[in-house]
Amino acid sequence: MTAAVGLYLNASFLWKFGRTSESGVVFAVVGLVTDTITLVLPATVMVLWQRSRRGLALTGCGMYAIAVAMTLLTAVGFAATNIDDAVAGRDAASARRATLHDDIVRLKSERTGLVFAPIEPGAVAAAQIGRDQECGRVGPNCRQRVAELNAVLRDKAAADRAAEIDARIVTQEASLNALPALASPDPQTEAARAAVMWLSGGHVAASSEDIRMTRVLGIAAVLFMAGLLLAFGTALRQPVPK
């Protein structure tokens, strides 16, 4: 299973580097060959050494080192690309949640500060009619009607603004509720840092970059175990020397 994953990883990841279908196929074949070398060479070198073919065995060691270096680069690239993209997506979601939360708090604060009297649908028209009826000439009644109209207009403007804010709050809260609740964009890194700190009694502090590189290299290193397991199997099949 590990060998199959390694073969697929190398082929699929290198295929993406091809600018055309043909170059993608070439890269995929190179990846398959490289990973096949890392799979079969350990057992091959061991058998050659047991048969005293020291020159061929050492040549195989050199080939294996080159193949491992190439496979390591591919595996590290694959792990880093996919993990970092996933972490970036979670980070963006966390940032989006924070932005929406701040907007909602600001809108609610602005909404609370709006003070106005409830406005009936025909209040503005009635106030305008009252002003027009009393303002044939300027007098106390006219000034009162103008003041009433201005007050109604202010209340209407505040009411319209409040309705707009209420609609935006509903929209923002709906968007916030649709986002996944994330305590951290990369909980694995945070948990690993906390575990290192706890296990060391507070003497060792691992950075996020330390955890990220350990994770990437660890994923890549697993792919090399297939060849070593095959070598162990070959060794177990050899007769015990007397």
N, C-alpha and C positions, 0 to 999 in steps of 0.2 A: 504493500500500500504506500509506504514511504517513497519507494522508488518511482511508483506511478505518479505520485504527486510532484516529485522532483522533475520528472520528464515533462509533465504537462506545464509546470511552472516555467521552466526554461524555454520551452517551445512557444508558449503563448505570450510570454513577456517579450521575448526577442522578436516575435512576429510583429508586434506593434511598432517596432522601430522601422520597419520597411515602409518606404514611401510609395511603393507600388505592390500589387499582389505578388509579383514574381520575387521582388526583394524580400518581402515578408516571408515567403516560403523558404527562401535561402537562409534567412536568419533563424527560422524555426528549425530547419534541419541542422544548422550549426549548434543550436541549443540542445537538440536531441542527442547529437553525437557527443557533445561535451559532457552531458550528464551521464550518458552510457559509459563513457570512459571512467568517470568517477565511481560508477557502480561496479564495473568488472575488474578494474586494474588492481585494487587491493588483493583480491583473491588470486589474480594472475601472478602478481609479483611474489606473493607468498609461495605459490607452487614452484615458480622458477627458482626462487632461493633454495627451496627444499631440494631441488634437483641440481643444485650447484651451478645454475646458470646465472652467476653473479652479475655479469655485464648486462644481460637482458633485464635482470631484476632491477638494477640501478637505473637503467634507461626508463623502465616502467615507472620508477619512483619519480623521476623528473617529469615524465608526461603527466603523472597523477597530480603533481604539485601545480602544474600549469592549468590542468583541467579544474582542479579545486578552486584556484584563484578566479578563473572565469565564471565558474558556477557560483562562487561566493558573491561576485559582483552582481550577477543576475538576481540571485536570491535576495541580496540586500536591497537592490533597486526595487524589486517587486514588493517586498515587505514594507519598505519605507514609503513607496508611492501609495499603496492601499491603506496603510495604517494612518499616514499623515493626512491623506484625503478624508478619511473617516473622522479623524480628530478635528480637522478644519471644519467639516460640516457640523459637528457637535458644537464647536466653538462659535460658529456663526449662529446656530440656533440659540445658544446661551446669550450671545450679544443681542440678538433680535428680541428675546424675552426681556432683557434688561431695558432696551430702548422702549418697548411697548409699555412696560411697567412705569417707567419715568413719564412717558406721555400721558398715561392714565392718571397718575398722581397730579401732574400739572393741570390737566383739564378739570379734574375734580376740585382742585384748589381754586381755579378760576371760576368754576360753576358756583362754588360756595360763596364767593365774593359778590355775586350778582344779586342785587336786591331790587325787586320790582313788584308792582301790584299786578294781580292777574288781569289780563286784558280779554274782554269779550270780542268776538269777531267783528262787530260793528262799532266798537268804541271809538276808533279813529274817525270813521265817517261821521258819527254823531257829534264828536267834538268839533270837527271842521264845520258842520252845519250850524252848530251853536255859535261858533265864532263869526261865521258869515252873517248870521241874523243880527248879532249884536254890534257888529263893526261897521254899520253904515256911517257912524261917526265914532270917533275915539272917545271913550268914556270909561267909567269904572267897570261897567258890565263887559265892555269889549276887552279890557285888559284882563279881566278874570277869565273870560273865555279863551283868550290867547294863552294865558298861563295854564289853563286846564288842557288845552290842545298840546302844548309843549310837554306837559307831564305825561300825557297819554302816549305821545310819540317816543319819549324816553323809555317809558315802561315797555312799549312795543319793541323798541330796538333791543332792550335788555332781554325781553322774552324770546325774541328771535335768536339772539346770541346764545341764550341758555338752551334753546331747542337744538341749535347746531352743535353745541358742546355735548349735549346728551346723546345725540346721534353718533358723534365721533367716539364717545366713551363706549357705547355699545359695540361699535365696529372694532375698536382696539381690543376690548375685552374678548370679543369673539376670536380675533386673531391670536391673542395670547393663549386662550384656552385650546386653540387648535395646535399649538406648538407642544412638542414633548417636554415634560418637566425634567430638566437636567441639573443635577446637583453640581456636576463638573463636566467640562467638555471632554476630559480624558480621565475617567475615574480609575483606570488601571494604574496610570502613572502616579496619581495622588495616593492610592492605596499602597503601591510599592514603596514610595518615599516614606510614608508613615511606618510601614513594616520595617524598613531598614533602620529608621531612627529608633523604633521601639526595641528591635532585636539587639542593637548596639548600645542600648542604654543611653541614647542621646549623644554618643561620641562620634557617630558617622552620619553625615547628612548628604544624601544623594540628590543631585540636581535632576530636573526634569529631562535634561539632555542625556544624563547618565542612564536613566531608566529607558529612554527611547532607544538609545544605541544598544543597550543590553537586549532589549526586546527584538530589535531588528536582527542583530547578530545571532540571537538564539534561534529565531525562526530559520535563518539561513543555515545554521550549524546542523539542525535536525536532518536536513536533506542529505548530508554527507554520511549519515549513519547507515544508510542502506548498503553502501559498498562495504563498510566495515562489518556489518552483520553477515554479508555474504562471505567475507573473508573468514569470519569466525565459523560459519557453517562449513566452509571448505576444510578448515583446520580440524574440525570435529570429525569429518569424514575420513581423514587420513588415519592409517593404522598407527597404533602406538608403537614407537620404536623400541626394540628389545635390546 
